[in-house]
Structures are given as C-alpha cells and as structure tokens.
Amino acid sequence: MYPITIVGLGSGELDQLSVGVYRKLKEAQTLVVRTDQHPAVDELKSEGIQMVSFDSVYESKDAFEAVYEEIVAKLLKMAEEKPVTYAVPGHPLVAERTVQLLIEREKEGQAVLEIAGGNSFLDPIFAALRIDPIEGFQLVDGTELRQDDIQMRQHVLIGQVYDAFVASDVKLTLLEKYAVDHPVTIVTAAGTSAEEVRTVPLVELDRETRIDNLTTVYVPPVVEQTDRLKEWQTFREIIAKLRSPEGCPWDREQTHESLKRYMIEEAHEVLDAIDREDDNDLIEELGDVLLQVFLHAQIGEDDGYFTMEDILQAIGDKMIRRHPHVFGETDVADADEVLKNWQDIKSEEKPKRDSLLDGQALSSSSLLTSFNYQKAAARVGFDWPDVEGAFEKFEEEWREFKDEVADGTQASRTDELGDVFFTLVNIARFLKLSPEEAMQHANQKFKNRFSYIERSVTAGRGSFDDYTVDELEGFWQQAKREGGTQDETR
C-alpha cells in the first residue's frame, strides 16, 4: 500500500498556488485530478505536467455519491501499485467529499494519506461579496440541500452548484423559506481574472446562463423578523418577547394552569377543521395548538424548570425508543404488532403502578377517562367477548335508569345516568369510535340546526315567543332536510 498525497489546486489560476503545493504537483510521479475543469489545470498541462482526470466517471454515473465512491475506489486501486498525488479544487478539507471518503478508508486501515495545503474558495468568495464571516455563515452542499439546513439570519454559501439542474433544485428548496424576490448572488471563478458576481431575484436563479463547477450561490441574511416567519427560531423569539417585561401583560400573567382550557379548546378546533376538510382553517388551528406548546415551553424556561430543547429531546427520544422496527433491528408484521410493542415498551418505561387504571384519568374529559379505563381493563381480558355483550349491558342500565327516574332520588338518578353513559362509551370502544369526537359531532349538528331555527324565527315573526313548539319543530325538520349532508360530514 503506497501513500496518496492530496493537494488543493485553490480556487483560481496557477499563480495563486503556494510554492510548496506547486512543487508537489511538479514532482508527482503519478498525478490525478478529480476534474480538469479548473483554471490551474490547463496551465499545468501547458508546462508539460502529465496528469489524468476522473471526468469520465461523472459521465458514467447518475448520482454524485456514486461518482465519489468510484473515484475513491480507483485511487485505492492505483495506490496498491505506486504512490499517487491526487489534486482537488480548492482546499482538500473544504467541501471535498472524495477526501472525506478517503479519510474514512484511512481510519479503516485501507489507505495511507498525506494531506497538503491549498487555498479554499472561501477567502476569494468573502472578498468578492465583501462580507465578514464572523457575523455567522453557513457553507452547504447544493446537491444535498434541505430547507431545514438553512438559517435565514446567517450568510449562506451554497457550493457544488454545478449546472442549471442543481441550481433549479436549490431555488425550489430556498423558495420554501425565502420570498421569490429575495436577492441571491451568483459568484463564478472567484479570485480569478474571470471572476463574475451577479445578483438576481431568487426566482431567476436557474435562468442564469453561466453556472459551472466554479459557481457558488450566496444568500444574504434576512434581517426583518416578519420575513423570517417560516423559521422555528422566529416564532420562539415572538413568544419570548410576549412573555418579556416589555411584552404583553396578558401573556406575562399566564401559567400552566391558566392555559389548560385553551389547549383543550384549540385541540377541538383542530378536529373541527379536519372534519370540515378545510385545509386553510387546519393550518390556522394547528398554529394555535403550536402556540400553546410554545407558551408552556416559554413558561417552563422563564421559571427555570425546562426549555423547548428538553421537550424536543424527550419526544424525540420516545419516538426512537418506541419504534425499534424503524430505528432498530426489530421486525414487525403489521400495525397491530407495532401497537403491542409500543405498549410493552411503555410499560417497561413507566414506574410500577398499584392499579392498571392509575394514570388513565383525564380531568378534561370524563368520556375519555371512561374510554381509557375500559381499554386498560380490556388489555387483561376484563371485557365482553363481542359488542353484543356491551349492547345488552346498555339496555340493562337504561332500564335501571328509567326505574330511578320513576321512583328514585336525584342522587340515584345521577348514578344510573352515569352507568348509561359508561356503557355507551364501551359500545363506542368496541366499534372503534371516539366518544369525544361523537359528542363534538352531535354538538356541532345541534348548533347547525338550531342556528337554522334562529334564522327562520328572525326572518319570520321575529321572536321565539310568537311560535308554538310544533312550529319550531317544523323548522328543525326543515333544517334536517336542507342540512342533512352537511350534518353527516360534521
């Protein structure tokens, strides 16, 4: 195994190379360049330096990662027979994937590397753009760009924008966050005599004619907060400001306890938007739920107990831990087995309880508490064999309730009515229906029909007192006929 010496060709012409790097190139027995599409390569060839390039590998592969893997494989093969000098654009350790792959092979004992210097493209880029990197900047790969990678408050440099196809992908990704007219600067051949710096609206990025392997795209920071509303950090800033001494008196007064009812209300409004299949409302209502989460997180941070990062870590850890079939080696056959594994893992995580019903009560919903109790009991076999048993129990409880209505007290009637509701929840569980959702549907349906009656009364004689019960019932029946389809979707 012979050594592979890696040198950087810098970002410009030959006269920008250091003397040491130039000597290594001149003295190389076997010189290989990743690409000959570089200003210094033609000058080296004109001086009689012999070299080969890997440009043909780019033409034979469909994906960049496959290209890089093939180049590394060829270099390792060559190094089995003789020392190799491998020249790459820029600096070997700046945005050079093949070098990173070679370093991985070195750690595995498959290569011996010597990494020499070279000027990266960053210095001439900073000079061309007149920006100071101390203000904060990102260097990202245009071939693997994701919207979550981008920090809008920083200077963003996007390398590896080889052609119009990559530029188009970069544009579409940036448009997920930035405005269509946000200025972007295209820098080509920075630091050379052929340097070009062009600023265009983001939407026109892929329409530029000169984009090649020496192109870097620069996205300036977004200063105005209102232009950064698609970032999580911006929303966190807004909530922190509302809770600050200079913020909103109402928001400053809120506690975990005072916000409880709003969380319930917002969750119900989300369900209503889903039922109405209204995507615009769903966006707004999900935002209201997110507001509640961020408010609780900010209260936790203000009180010194926990932060948003703690919440993210807790839920992220839980999702990974409870999905071993996705993040681990566990195999599952179907969704039912997934749920069984979830419950098994959950039971191992939770402290031992005296009762299966411990932790199942929800103060916000008696219906869901009943549902949880019955579900917990059913897991250990305390359940009817089928829904018929639940129906029979309901009929028994209904008779007992009617008996108490005739001869009982208010206390006994309340007790028996509770049994009726409990058995109805049991029927819902057997039929895989949500009792909470069913009541929301019923409430909304009543609201729709009663609103129809109100409109009819207003358009008619003007007052409920002017109508008999039978006439009002007539309006109700009309509401059913005219709004039947709407009722069913709610």
N, C-alpha and C positions, 0 to 999 in steps of 0.2 A: 504494500500500500504506500503510494507516494503522496506528498503533500499537495494540496490545492491552495494556491495563493490567490486571494481575492483582492482586486484593486478597484477603486472607483474612478470613473472617467470624468467625474464632475458634471456640471450642467452645461458647459459651454465648449469653446474651442480649445485646441491643444495648449495654447499659451497660458491657460488658466490652471493647468496641472502643476502640482508641486514637483520639484526636481526629483524627489525620491520616488514618486509614483511613475514619473516619466522613465526613470532608469529601469524600474522593474518591467515596464512594458517593453523597453528596448532589449533587455537581457532575457526575456522569457523564451524558453525553448519551445514550448507549445502554448500559444496564446489563443484563447477562445473568448469571444464576446457574446453576451446574451443577444444583442441586436446590433447590426451595423447602421441602424437608423439613429446616428448620433454625430454631432459636428466633429468630434475629435477623431472618429474612426477614419474618415476619408483622409484626414491629414496624416494619420499614422501610416495608412496604406501608401500615401504619396512619398513617404520617407523610406519605403521599401520593407516595412514591417509586415510579416506574414501572419495571417490570422484566419480563423473560421468563425462563423456565427451560427446561432441557433434559430435564425429567422424561419427556416423551413419547418421547424417544429410548430410554430404558430399557425402555419398554413395547414398542418395535418390534424390539429385538434380543435374541438368545438368549444372547450372551456379553458379559461386561463389556468385554473388549478391543475388541470391535466397537462397543460404546457409546462408549468413549473416542475411538476413531478418528473416529466420526461427529460427535461434539461438536467435535473439533478441526477437522474439515473445514468445519463450519458457521461456526465462529469465523473461520477464514481467509477464507471467502467474504464474511462480513459486513465484515471489515477491508479488503476491496477497495474498499468504498464510503464508510466513515466510521470514526472512532475508536470502539473498543469497550472497555468496562470489564467484566471477567469476574471474578465473585466466586465463591469456593470455600469450603467449610467448612474451619475450622482455619487453618493456615498454608499458603501456596501451595507451599512446598517440603517439606512433610512429608506423606508418604503421599498424594500427589495425582498420579495417573497422567496426567491430561489436561495438567497443567502440564509434566510431563516430555516428553510428546509435542510440546507447543508449543516447548519448548526445542530439541528435535531439529530441528523445522522452522526455527527461528531460525538454527541452525548451517548449515542448507542454503540460507539466504537467502530463505525463504518467509514470514518473519514478523518483525515488529519488536515486541519485548516490553519492558514496564516492570513489574517485579515489586515490589509494595508489601508492607507488612508484614501482620501478623495473628498472633494468638496460636494456637499449635498446641494440640491436645488433650492433649499430653503433660504440661504443667505441672499442670492440674487432675487428671489421672489419677494422677500421682505423689502429689498431695496427698490424693486420695480413698483411695489404697491405703496411704499412709504408708510409702512405700519411697524409698530413696536410689539414684538411677541410677548413682552412682559404683561401686556394688557389681557392676555389669555387667548390662546388659539388652539384649533384642532387641525390635525392632519389626518384625513380619512381617505380610504381607497374607493375611487369612483365605481369600480367593478363590483363592490360589495356594500354599497351604501344603503343604510336603512334610516328611516326617519327618526327612530329613537336614538341614533348615534349623534344627531345634530343638537348642539347647544346654541340657541339663537342669539345669546348675549355675547358670544365669542367670535373672533375672526375664524372663519372656516376655510381651510385649504383642501381642495379635493384633487388628489393626484390620480394617475392611471386613467385619465380621460383620453383614451387613445383615438377615438373616432366619433362620428356623429351618433352611432348606435349607443355607445356608452354615455355620451352627452345627453341623449334623449332619456335614458333611464335615470340619470342624475337629475334632470329637470323635473321629471314626474315625481321623483322622491321628494325633492325640495318643495314642490308645489303643495305637498301635504301639509306644510307648515308656513311657507312664505307666501307673500302676495305675488300675483302674477307679474307686477311691475317692479318687484324688488330688484335693485341693480346687482348684477353679478359681473365680475371682471375676468376675462379670459386672458391668461398670460402664456405666451408661447415663446420658447427658446430664451428664457430669462437669463440675463447676464451675458448674452452673446451679441454679435453685431446684427443678428437677425431678430432681436427681441421685438415682440409686439405685445401691446397692452390695449385691450378693447373692452369697454364697459357697455353692456346691453341689458335690457329688461330680462328677467328670468325666463319669461315665456319664449324668448327668442334664442335661448342658449344653443339649442341643437340646430339652428338655422345658419350658424356661422360656417364659413367655408374652410377656414384654416384651423383645423383641430387635428393634432397628431400626437406622437408619443412624447413630445416635449411640452405638452399643454397641461397647465394647471388652472383650475377654476377657483376663484376666490369669491366667497360670500361674506359681505361685511356684516357686522353685528346689527341687530335690531334694537334700537335704543328705546323707542316708545313702548311702554308696558301694554298698551291697548293693541299693539301689533304682535304681541307675543302670547296671546290668549290661548293658543293651542299647546302651550307647554305646561306641564305639571307644576314646574317651579313658579310660574307666574301666578297660578291660582293659589299656591301656598303663600306667596307674598301678599296677595289680596286679603286672604283670611287673617294673616298675621297683622296686617295694617288695621283691619276692622277691630281686632282684639287689643290693639295697642292703646296707650294713653291718648294718642291723637286720633283714635278711630271712632267707632260708633258706640254710643252709650248702651244701646240695647245689646249689641254683641258682647261688650265687655261684661255685662251682668250675667250672661248665660253660664249655666253649669251643666254637667252631665244629666242631672236630674231634671232641670227645667227644659231640656231639649228632647226628653223622651217622647213626648206626644208628637213632636214634629217628625221624628223618624218614622213613626207608625203611619202618620198621615201621608208622608211623601211616598212610602212604600206602597200604600193603597192606590195612590195616584199613578204610580208606575204600572200597576196591574190594570188599572182602568185604561191607560193608554195602549197597553198590549191588547186588551180585549177589543178596543175600537180600531186596532190596526193602524194607528196614527203615528207614523214614524217621527214626524216633527214634534209632536207632543211627547213621544217617548224620549227623544233627545233631551227635551227640557226637563222632564220629570226625573230622568236618571241623573241629570245635573243637580237637581235639588237633593237627591239622595247622597250624591257625592259631596255636596255642600255640608250635609250633616256629618259625614265621616271626617271631613277636614276640620270642621268646627270642634268635634270631640278630640281629634288629634292635637289641635292647637291648644285646647284647654288642658290636655294632658301635659303638653310641653310647657305651657305657662305655669302650671302647678309643680312642674319638676318631676312628674311621675313616669311619663313615657312620651315618645315622639312618633311622628309618622313613620320613621325608619323602623321603629320597633313593631309597628303594625304590619308593615310590609314584610319584615323578616319573619314574623310569626305566621302569617298566612302563606307566605312562600314556602317556608319550611314544612308547614302542614300539608300543602298540596303535593310536594315532592315525596314526603314520608308516606302519605296515604295513597299514592299512585305508583307502587313498586312495579306494576306492569308497564308503566311508561318510562319511569326514571331508574328502574332497577332491572332485575332478572326474572321477576315473577311472570308466569304465564296465566292468562285468564281465558275462559271460553266465551263468556258473554257478559252483558251488563249486570245480570243477577249476581254473578260471581264477583264482579267489581264491588257491588254494594256489600256483599258478605265480607270481603276483605277489608273494606272501609270500616265496617262495624267492629271487626276483630281487632284491627289496628287501633281504633278509637278506644275500645275497652281496655287495651293494654296501656294506653297513654293516660287515661283518666285514673285518679285515685279510687281505690276500692270503696264502694258505697254500701250503706246498710240496706238499701232498697233499690230495686230496678227503676223505681219511679223518681228517685232523687235526681234533681236537676232537670226534670221534664216539664215542670210548671212554667207557664208564661203569664206574667201578671197582665200583659197587654191583651190577652185573648183567652177567654175561658174555652172557646171552641177548640183552639189549637192545643190547649192543655189537655182536654179530653182526648183529642186525637193522639197526642204523644203518649199519654198513659196507656191507651188501648194498644198502640203499636208496640210499646215496651213489653206489655204483658203477653202479646201475641207471639213475640220472639221466643218465649219459653214455653209455648204451647197452650197458654190460657186463652182460648179463642174458640169460636164456633167453627165447626168443620166447613161451613159454607154460609153464604149470605142469607139463606132461608132461616137459619137459627137467629140471625140478627133481626129479621123481619118479625118473627114470632115474638121475640123479646119486646120489640117496639109495640106490637099490638097488645101485649100483656100490660106494659107500662101505660099505654094510652087508656086502657080500661080502668086501671087503678087511678089515674089522674082524673078521669071523668067521675069516678066514685067520690073522690075527695072534693071535687067541685060541688057535688050534690050535698055531701054531708060533712065535709071536713072543715078544718080551720085554715087560716091563711098560711100558717107555718107548714101544715101537711100538704096543702096545695103547692106551695113553693117547692117542697121536697120532691113531690111526684112529678112536677113540671121539669125539674132538673133531670130526673130519670128519663123522661121522654126525650129531652134534648140529647142526653148522653147516648141513648140508643140510636138516635138519628145520626150522630157522629160516627157510631160504629158501622151503620149501614154505608155511610159515605166512605169510610176506610176500606170496606170490602169492595166497593165499586171503584176504588182508586180516584175518588173525587175529593176535592178540598172543601171542607165545610165552610172555611173562612171565605173562600172565593165564591161559593154558592150564595152565602149571605150578601156578599158585595153585589152579585148579580141581582139578587132579589131586591135589595135596596135601590139599586140604580133603576131597575124596572119600575118599581113603585114611583120613584121620583119622576121618571118619564111620563107615566100615565097620569099622575096627579097634576103635573105641570100642564098637561093637555086639558084636564078639567078646569084648572085655574084660568087658562086662556079662553076656554069656552064660556066660562062664567063672566069673565071680563068683557068678552065680545057680545054677550047676550044681555042679561038684565043687570049685570054689574056687581051683584052681591050673592054670596052663598045663601044668605037668609031668604032670598027670593026663589030658591029652588027646593023641591022636595028631594028626599033621599032617592026615590025611584028615578027622578030626572038626573041626579048626579050619577047614579049607577049607569044610566044610559050613556052619559059622557065617557064613563070608564070603559064600557064595552066598545064604544067608538075608538077610544084610544088603543084598545087591544087589537081591533081590526086594522087600524091605519098604521100602527107601530109594531105589529107582530114580528116582522122580520128584524126590525131594529132591536126589539126586546130580546130576541133569541141570540143575537150576537153580543149582548152585553152580559 
